[in-house]
Amino acid sequence: MHASPPSRSRWLLPALIAVAWLALGGLAGPFAGKLSQVAVNDNTAFLPSSAEATEVAEQLRAIDSTRSLPAIVVAERENGLDAADRGYLTGLKLPGKASPLVPSADAKAAQIVVALDAADPAEGVEKIRAAVANPPDGLTVLVAGPAAQVADLKEAFGGIDGLLLVVAGAVVAVILVLVYRSPLLPFVVLLSGVFALALASLVVYLLADNDVLDLNGQSQGILFILVFGAATDYALLLVSRFREELRDTEDRYTAMRTAWRATIEPIGASAGTVVLGVLCLLFSDLNSNKGLGPVAAIGIGAAFVASVTFLPAVLVLLGRSAFWPLRPKLGSPHPEAGGVWAKVAGLVSRRPRLVWVVTTLVLLVGVAFVPQLKASGTAQSDVFLTDVDSVAGQELLSRHFPAGSGAPSVVLVRADRAAAVVEAAKGVPGVSSVVPPRTFGDVARVDVVLADPVDSDAALATVERLRPAVRAVSEDAKVGGPTATQLDTRNTSEHDRLVIIPIVLVVIFLVLASLLRSILAPLLLIATVVLSFGATMGVSALVFNGVFDFPGADPVVPLFGFVFLVALGIDYNIFLMTRVREEAAVRGTREGMLHGLTITGGVITSAGVVLAATFSALAVLPILFLAQIAFIVAFGVLLDTLVVRSLLVPALGVDLGRRIWWPGRVDRG
């Protein structure tokens, strides 16, 4: 039989949408590989906007146009440098302005400080490393200093374009095949994520290239993972409801219309919650945090648009064939109505109060270990999880020279007070030496060499003593440089937590209150997610300290963990509670809660596993910060999915009954 004209016209709009996305994917796809070109990974990408070190950096740019970043060539021979070694080192052809060869006091080492262009120090470091690649036998030559650290960071983030995408895509594909037992559906879902990433990459590239937002390697990695994870989560919710409707509706277009209308609200609320949550990072004073907020928001927005346009269009064109070989037949039983989730709902139904009390106590045990989390900051050399030359070079340098050599702290002061500042700085414990001042008009620059490695806690303490000491003789004196920048970044991160966390909680409460038309339910949901976050951070402290033996964590790690876990953890409660409210209007709150748990258990668990697995892929990049975020988010999402959403929230809902909707109500009790 031939389809009637009205029937034939029904596939036209979905087909046009699918073709439009294919064209957009072809246009925007290459920009995912171009993001590294507009990402900035030097210290300027992380500077606190209003900190003293930032003021010094800006003033230096105004008075000294050279804008250099030091790389330090350091050489060592255990039994002492000989004439041939010194001849080799002085004969090196190095890019940039190089200092004379400076031997160490023990005559076993020597250093050369090379001033590289701060705009692209990695290129200069690469040339230096090539120049020192073949030293005389027995002579160790490495490149250290801030420029070398920037180069090693750039190399570490180089895996984002390829390795991270491959790992994340492979993990998601395997999970989807296991969930759907279909070869075609995972491909469609992955394609939706790929198109979402292409759209997000295009927008982020254009904005970063035109200096509208800041992009760094951390934000780029999180963007890739967040888009893949969110797009897959939204896809799972839509696909599950579509399959459910196909069992009750013969016509695939009607089934998709019902499924789309039923899921657009929770998917939209979920995306909106995460977008608003990450945009709260704009209240941060750190450039890296401010940049991540809009980057992540763009990624979530792209995932939402792809999931509610491209995915339903392709699914409705494929119909039941999308689920081959396990096509949902009209009138076939709903598998979600039985199995493990029916048993979980039965447990919650029989002993709701016992379930939520025991679950809460278990989570509180995890919270008890939060004080063991070491999140006061780490040395820059601890950023890398693999051996890199810049760290090895710094260790070699510290064995033979004042550890702050080559990367001094910088004091800017009125020229007529420079001599007094020099004397004051010399008297500060932890200061190795003070370089004679250089004047630029009425401003003088005084370089202060620290005795300890520039990124160490001891060096930070020295800068904390140096600042009041120089201001005591000249109140306008300001201290900057690498160590001061790290100190200000650490202090700003700790301040940001106190500012941003309450804002995130208020924003999420307002979203939930609007969605659920209740005050009590949002308060309970937020309380459960905060409790889950606390337990996650406690477990993370045990794992970081006892299993991985991490040296500590950056102060921004708990903040990022909170923003992502609370925003993403609320997602699963939104998926659950919107379905519960729909069911409660027909069945009553108690039965609606239990039926909602049963019917959504499989899809929400799958979504949680996918998101946890995609965030785990961040650990393939050898960066301490990303490895910690990967564990925190992955573990926290699984805890939210398997414990909070499966046991704690349903048990509270059953125990409270219709009171949970206060001051609103549903049609039945």
C-alpha positions in Angstrom: 0.0 0.0 0.0 1.1 3.6 -0.7 1.1 6.1 2.1 -1.4 8.8 1.9 -0.1 12.3 1.1 -0.6 13.5 4.7 1.4 10.4 5.9 4.2 11.1 3.5 4.5 14.7 4.5 5.1 13.7 8.2 8.6 12.5 7.5 9.6 15.8 5.7 10.3 17.9 8.8 12.3 15.2 10.6 14.3 14.6 7.4 15.0 18.3 7.0 16.2 18.6 10.6 18.5 15.6 10.2 20.0 17.0 7.0 20.5 20.4 8.6 22.4 18.8 11.5 24.5 16.8 9.0 25.4 20.0 7.2 26.2 21.8 10.5 28.3 18.8 11.7 30.4 19.0 8.5 30.9 22.7 8.9 31.5 22.9 12.7 33.2 19.5 13.3 36.7 20.6 12.5 36.6 23.3 15.1 36.9 20.7 17.9 40.4 20.1 16.7 41.1 23.8 16.5 40.3 24.7 20.1 43.9 24.1 21.2 44.9 27.0 18.9 42.9 29.5 20.9 43.5 27.9 24.4 45.9 29.7 26.7 47.7 27.6 29.3 50.3 30.0 30.8 49.9 31.8 34.1 47.7 34.5 32.6 45.0 32.0 32.0 44.6 31.5 35.8 45.4 34.9 37.3 43.0 36.3 39.8 41.5 39.4 38.3 42.0 41.9 41.1 45.0 40.3 43.0 48.2 42.1 43.8 50.2 39.8 41.6 47.9 40.7 38.7 48.4 44.4 39.3 52.2 43.9 39.2 51.9 41.9 35.9 49.8 44.6 34.3 52.1 47.3 35.4 55.1 45.4 34.1 53.5 45.1 30.7 53.0 48.9 30.7 56.6 49.8 31.7 58.5 47.0 30.0 57.4 46.0 26.6 59.7 43.0 26.3 57.3 40.6 28.1 59.6 37.7 28.6 59.3 34.4 30.5 62.4 32.7 31.8 63.6 29.3 30.8 66.6 28.0 32.8 69.1 25.6 31.2 70.7 23.7 34.1 73.5 21.3 33.7 75.1 18.9 36.3 78.1 16.5 36.4 78.3 14.6 39.7 82.1 14.9 39.9 82.2 18.5 38.8 82.0 20.4 35.5 85.1 20.3 33.4 86.4 22.7 30.7 84.7 20.7 28.0 81.3 21.0 29.8 81.7 24.7 30.1 82.7 25.0 26.5 79.7 23.0 25.4 77.3 25.1 27.5 78.7 28.5 26.4 78.6 27.4 22.8 74.9 26.5 22.8 72.8 28.4 20.3 69.8 29.4 22.3 66.7 31.4 21.2 66.0 34.6 23.1 68.3 36.6 25.3 70.6 34.3 27.3 72.5 35.2 30.5 76.2 34.4 30.9 77.0 30.9 32.3 76.6 30.9 36.1 78.4 28.1 37.9 77.2 26.8 41.2 79.2 27.2 44.5 80.0 23.5 44.5 81.3 23.6 40.9 79.1 20.6 40.0 76.4 22.5 38.1 75.8 25.6 36.0 72.8 27.5 34.7 71.9 29.8 31.9 68.7 31.9 32.1 67.0 32.4 28.7 64.4 35.1 28.3 61.7 33.8 26.0 58.7 35.6 24.4 55.9 35.3 26.9 53.4 35.1 24.1 54.6 31.7 23.0 57.3 30.3 25.4 56.6 26.7 24.4 58.2 27.2 21.0 61.3 28.6 22.5 61.5 25.8 25.1 61.2 23.2 22.3 64.2 24.9 20.5 66.3 24.9 23.7 65.5 21.2 24.4 66.5 20.4 20.8 69.8 22.3 21.3 70.7 20.4 24.5 69.5 17.0 23.3 73.0 15.6 22.9 75.2 16.7 25.8 78.7 15.2 26.5 78.7 11.8 28.2 78.0 12.1 31.9 76.6 15.6 31.7 72.9 16.0 32.5 71.2 19.0 30.9 67.6 19.9 31.5 65.3 22.9 31.0 63.5 24.3 34.0 61.7 27.5 34.9 58.2 29.0 34.3 58.6 28.8 30.5 59.4 25.1 30.7 56.4 24.5 32.9 54.1 26.2 30.3 55.6 24.0 27.6 55.0 20.8 29.5 51.5 21.9 30.3 50.8 22.5 26.6 52.2 19.1 25.8 50.1 17.4 28.5 46.9 19.1 27.1 47.8 18.1 23.6 46.0 14.8 24.1 42.6 16.5 24.4 41.9 16.7 20.7 42.5 13.0 20.0 43.0 10.7 23.0 40.3 12.1 25.2 37.6 12.0 22.5 38.5 8.4 21.5 38.5 7.2 25.1 35.2 8.9 26.0 33.5 7.8 22.7 34.6 4.2 23.2 33.4 4.1 26.8 30.0 5.5 25.9 29.6 3.2 22.9 30.3 0.1 25.0 27.9 1.1 27.7 25.1 1.9 25.2 25.5 -1.4 23.4 25.2 -3.2 26.8 22.1 -1.1 27.7 20.2 -1.4 24.4 21.7 -4.6 22.9 21.3 -2.9 19.6 24.0 -2.0 17.0 22.1 1.0 15.5 20.8 2.9 18.5 24.2 3.6 20.1 25.5 5.0 16.8 22.5 7.4 16.7 23.1 8.5 20.3 26.8 9.0 19.8 26.2 10.9 16.6 23.9 13.2 18.6 26.8 13.8 21.0 29.3 14.4 18.2 27.0 17.0 16.6 26.5 18.7 20.0 30.3 18.8 20.5 30.8 20.2 17.0 28.2 23.0 17.7 29.8 23.8 21.1 33.3 23.8 19.6 32.3 26.2 16.8 30.7 28.7 19.3 33.5 28.5 21.8 36.2 28.8 19.1 34.6 31.9 17.7 34.2 33.5 21.1 37.7 32.6 22.3 39.3 33.7 19.0 37.6 37.1 19.4 38.6 37.4 23.1 35.0 37.3 24.3 35.8 34.4 26.7 38.9 32.7 28.0 39.7 29.1 27.2 42.4 26.9 28.7 43.3 23.2 28.6 41.3 22.4 31.7 38.1 24.1 30.4 38.6 22.4 27.0 38.9 18.9 28.5 35.9 19.5 30.7 33.9 20.8 27.7 34.5 17.6 25.7 33.5 15.3 28.6 30.5 17.4 29.7 29.0 17.6 26.2 29.3 13.9 25.6 28.0 13.0 29.0 25.1 15.4 29.0 24.0 14.6 25.4 24.0 10.9 26.2 22.1 11.4 29.5 19.4 13.4 27.6 19.3 10.9 24.9 18.8 8.0 27.3 15.8 9.8 28.8 14.2 10.5 25.4 14.9 7.0 24.0 13.6 5.3 27.1 10.3 7.2 26.9 10.0 6.7 23.1 10.5 2.9 23.6 7.9 3.0 26.3 5.4 4.8 24.1 6.0 2.4 21.2 4.7 -0.4 23.3 1.4 1.5 23.8 1.1 3.3 20.5 1.1 1.9 17.0 2.1 5.1 15.2 5.7 6.1 15.7 5.0 9.8 15.1 2.4 9.8 17.8 4.8 7.9 20.1 7.6 10.4 19.6 5.3 13.4 20.0 4.2 12.0 23.4 7.7 11.1 24.4 9.1 14.5 23.4 6.4 16.4 25.2 6.9 14.2 28.4 10.7 14.6 28.4 11.2 18.2 27.2 10.4 19.6 30.6 12.8 17.4 32.7 15.6 17.6 30.0 15.1 21.4 29.8 15.1 21.8 33.6 18.2 19.6 33.8 20.1 21.6 31.2 18.9 24.9 32.7 20.0 23.8 36.2 23.5 22.9 35.0 23.8 26.0 32.8 22.8 28.3 35.7 25.0 26.3 38.1 28.2 26.6 36.0 27.5 30.3 35.1 27.8 31.0 38.8 31.5 30.6 38.2 31.4 34.0 36.7 31.3 35.3 40.2 34.8 34.0 40.7 37.8 36.2 40.7 40.0 33.7 38.9 40.2 33.9 35.1 40.2 30.1 34.8 36.9 29.8 36.7 35.3 32.7 34.8 36.3 31.1 31.5 35.0 27.6 32.5 31.5 29.0 33.3 30.4 30.1 29.9 32.4 27.3 28.1 30.5 24.7 30.1 27.2 26.5 29.7 27.7 26.6 25.9 28.5 22.8 25.9 25.3 22.0 27.9 23.2 24.2 25.7 24.5 22.5 22.6 23.9 19.0 24.1 20.3 20.1 24.9 19.6 21.5 21.4 21.0 18.3 19.7 19.1 16.0 22.0 15.7 17.6 21.4 16.0 18.2 17.7 18.4 15.9 15.9 17.9 12.8 18.0 14.0 12.8 17.9 14.1 13.5 14.2 16.3 10.5 13.5 14.5 8.2 15.9 11.1 9.0 14.4 12.5 8.3 10.9 13.9 5.0 12.0 10.9 4.0 14.2 11.0 0.6 15.8 13.9 -0.3 13.6 16.2 1.9 15.8 15.9 -0.8 18.5 16.7 -3.8 16.2 16.9 -6.7 16.9 14.8 -6.1 20.1 12.1 -4.0 18.6 9.3 -2.9 21.0 6.1 -4.4 19.8 2.7 -2.9 20.3 1.1 -4.3 23.4 4.3 -6.0 24.6 5.0 -5.8 28.4 7.1 -3.0 29.8 10.3 -4.5 31.1 10.8 -1.5 33.4 7.8 -2.6 35.4 9.6 -5.6 36.9 13.1 -6.8 37.7 15.5 -5.2 40.1 13.8 -1.8 40.3 10.5 -3.3 41.3 12.3 -5.0 44.2 14.0 -1.7 45.2 10.6 0.0 45.1 9.2 -2.9 47.3 11.9 -2.3 49.9 11.3 1.4 50.0 7.5 0.7 50.3 7.9 -1.7 53.2 10.3 0.3 55.4 10.6 3.9 54.1 11.8 5.4 57.3 14.4 2.8 58.0 15.7 3.1 54.5 16.2 6.9 54.6 17.6 6.9 58.1 20.2 4.1 57.4 21.1 5.7 54.0 21.6 9.1 55.7 23.8 7.5 58.4 26.0 5.8 55.8 26.4 9.0 53.9 27.3 10.8 57.1 30.1 8.3 57.6 31.7 9.5 54.4 31.2 13.2 55.4 33.2 12.5 58.6 36.4 12.1 56.5 36.1 15.6 54.8 38.6 17.2 57.2 41.2 14.8 55.8 40.9 16.4 52.4 44.1 18.4 51.7 42.9 21.2 49.4 45.2 24.1 50.5 47.1 23.9 47.2 50.0 22.1 45.6 53.3 23.0 44.1 53.3 23.7 40.4 55.7 20.8 40.0 53.0 18.5 41.5 50.6 19.4 38.7 52.0 16.6 36.5 51.3 12.9 37.1 54.1 11.8 34.8 57.8 12.7 34.8 58.4 15.9 32.9 61.7 17.8 32.2 60.6 21.0 33.9 60.1 19.2 37.3 63.3 17.2 37.0 65.1 20.4 36.0 63.8 22.3 39.0 64.9 19.5 41.3 68.4 19.6 39.8 68.5 23.4 40.1 67.4 23.3 43.7 70.3 20.9 44.6 73.0 23.4 43.5 71.5 27.0 43.5 69.0 29.0 45.5 65.8 27.3 44.4 64.2 30.6 43.3 66.9 31.3 40.7 65.6 32.3 37.4 62.0 33.1 38.6 62.4 35.9 41.2 59.6 37.6 42.9 59.2 41.2 41.6 58.7 44.3 43.7 57.4 47.4 42.0 58.0 50.6 44.0 58.6 54.3 43.6 62.1 54.9 42.3 63.0 57.1 45.3 62.2 54.3 47.7 63.9 51.4 45.8 67.0 51.4 48.0 65.0 51.2 51.2 62.9 48.3 49.7 66.1 46.5 48.7 67.4 46.6 52.3 64.0 45.6 53.7 63.8 42.6 51.3 67.3 41.4 52.3 66.1 41.1 55.9 63.1 38.8 55.1 63.7 35.1 56.1 63.6 33.0 53.0 65.1 35.6 50.7 68.4 34.4 49.1 69.4 37.6 47.4 68.1 40.9 46.0 69.1 42.1 42.5 69.9 45.8 42.2 66.9 47.8 41.1 66.1 48.8 37.5 64.2 52.0 37.0 61.6 52.9 34.5 60.9 56.6 34.9 59.6 57.1 38.4 59.0 53.3 39.0 61.7 50.8 40.0 61.7 47.1 39.7 63.4 45.0 42.4 63.9 41.3 41.7 64.0 39.2 44.9 65.5 35.6 44.6 63.9 33.2 47.0 65.8 30.5 48.8 63.1 27.8 48.2 61.5 26.5 45.0 59.2 29.2 43.7 56.2 26.9 43.8 56.8 25.5 47.3 54.9 26.2 50.5 58.1 27.7 52.0 58.3 30.2 49.1 54.7 31.2 49.5 55.3 31.8 53.2 58.3 34.0 52.2 56.2 36.1 49.9 53.6 36.5 52.7 56.5 37.9 54.9 57.9 40.0 52.0 54.8 42.0 51.3 54.4 43.6 54.7 58.2 44.1 55.0 58.4 46.2 51.8 55.2 48.1 52.5 56.6 49.1 55.9 59.2 51.2 54.1 57.0 52.2 51.1 53.3 51.8 51.3 52.8 51.7 47.6 55.2 48.7 47.1 53.6 45.7 45.4 54.9 42.2 45.1 54.3 40.0 42.1 56.0 37.2 40.1 55.4 33.5 39.9 55.3 32.8 43.6 53.0 35.7 44.4 50.7 34.7 41.6 50.4 31.2 43.0 49.8 32.6 46.5 47.1 35.0 45.2 45.5 32.3 43.1 45.3 30.0 46.2 43.8 32.7 48.4 41.3 33.7 45.7 40.2 30.1 45.2 39.4 29.8 48.9 37.5 33.0 48.8 35.5 31.9 45.7 34.2 28.8 47.5 32.6 31.0 50.2 31.0 33.2 47.6 29.9 30.8 44.8 28.6 27.8 46.7 25.7 29.7 48.4 24.8 31.3 45.0 24.7 27.9 43.3 22.4 26.6 46.0 20.0 29.5 45.7 19.9 29.2 41.9 19.2 25.5 42.0 16.5 25.9 44.6 14.7 28.5 42.5 14.8 26.2 39.4 13.4 23.2 41.4 10.8 25.3 43.1 9.5 26.5 39.7 9.6 23.0 38.2 8.0 21.1 41.1 5.8 23.9 42.3 6.8 23.2 45.8 9.1 24.5 48.5 9.7 21.5 50.7 10.6 19.1 47.9 13.4 21.3 46.5 14.8 21.8 50.0 14.9 18.1 50.5 16.4 17.4 47.1 19.1 20.0 47.6 19.9 18.6 51.1 20.3 15.1 49.8 22.6 16.2 47.0 24.7 18.3 49.4 24.9 15.3 51.8 26.0 13.2 48.8 28.6 15.8 47.9 30.0 15.8 51.4 30.2 12.0 51.4 32.0 12.1 48.0 34.6 14.5 49.2 35.2 12.4 52.3 35.7 9.3 50.3 37.9 11.2 47.8 40.1 12.3 50.7 40.6 8.7 51.7 41.4 7.7 48.2 43.6 10.6 47.3 45.7 10.2 50.6 45.7 6.4 51.0 45.4 4.9 47.5 46.9 7.4 45.0 49.2 9.2 47.5 48.5 12.6 45.9 50.4 15.5 47.3 47.3 17.5 47.9 44.7 19.4 45.8 44.2 22.8 44.5 41.6 24.9 46.5 39.5 25.1 43.3 39.0 21.3 43.3 36.3 21.3 46.0 34.6 24.2 44.2 34.5 22.5 40.8 33.4 19.3 42.5 30.6 21.0 44.2 29.4 22.9 41.1 29.4 19.8 38.9 28.1 17.3 41.5 25.3 19.5 42.8 24.2 20.5 39.3 24.6 17.1 37.8 23.3 15.2 40.9 20.1 17.3 40.8 19.7 16.1 37.2 18.7 12.6 38.4 16.4 13.9 41.0 14.8 16.1 38.3 14.3 13.0 36.1 12.8 11.1 39.0 10.6 13.8 40.5 9.1 15.1 37.3 7.9 11.5 36.5 6.8 11.1 40.1 4.7 14.2 39.9 3.2 13.1 36.7 2.3 9.7 38.2 1.2 11.2 41.5 -1.5 13.1 39.7 -3.1 9.8 38.7 -2.0 7.3 41.4 -1.4 9.4 44.4 2.0 10.4 45.9 2.9 7.1 47.5 2.2 5.0 44.5 3.4 7.6 42.1 6.7 7.7 44.0 7.1 3.9 43.8 6.0 3.6 40.2 8.2 6.6 39.2 11.2 4.9 40.8 10.4 1.6 39.1 9.8 3.0 35.6 12.8 5.4 35.7 15.3 3.2 37.6 16.9 1.6 34.6 17.3 4.7 32.4 18.5 7.0 35.3 21.1 4.4 36.4 22.3 4.0 32.8 22.6 7.8 32.5 24.6 7.9 35.7 26.9 5.2 34.6 27.5 6.9 31.3 28.3 10.2 32.9 30.6 8.7 35.5 32.4 6.8 32.7 32.8 9.8 30.5 34.2 11.9 33.4 36.6 9.1 34.2 38.1 9.5 30.8 39.6 12.8 32.0 42.1 10.7 34.0 43.9 9.8 30.7 45.4 13.3 30.7 48.4 13.3 33.1 47.2 16.4 35.1 46.6 16.1 38.8 43.6 18.5 38.8 41.8 16.6 36.0 42.5 13.2 37.6 41.0 14.5 40.9 37.9 16.0 39.2 37.5 12.8 37.2 37.3 10.7 40.4 35.2 13.2 42.4 32.5 13.5 39.7 32.5 9.9 38.6 32.2 8.6 42.2 29.7 11.3 43.2 27.5 10.7 40.2 27.3 7.0 40.9 26.6 7.7 44.6 23.8 10.1 43.5 22.4 7.6 41.0 22.6 4.4 43.0 22.0 5.6 46.6 20.5 9.1 46.8 18.0 8.8 43.8 17.3 5.1 44.3 16.9 4.9 48.1 17.1 8.2 50.0 14.8 10.4 47.9 12.1 7.8 47.3 12.1 6.7 50.9 11.7 10.4 52.1 8.9 10.8 49.5 7.0 7.8 50.6 7.4 8.6 54.3 6.3 12.2 53.8 3.5 11.4 51.4 1.6 14.4 49.9 3.4 16.7 52.4 6.4 16.6 50.1 4.6 18.9 47.7 4.0 21.6 50.3 2.7 24.3 49.9 1.5 23.0 46.5 -0.4 19.7 45.9 -1.1 17.1 43.3 -4.6 15.9 42.4 -4.5 12.8 44.5 -3.0 12.1 48.0 
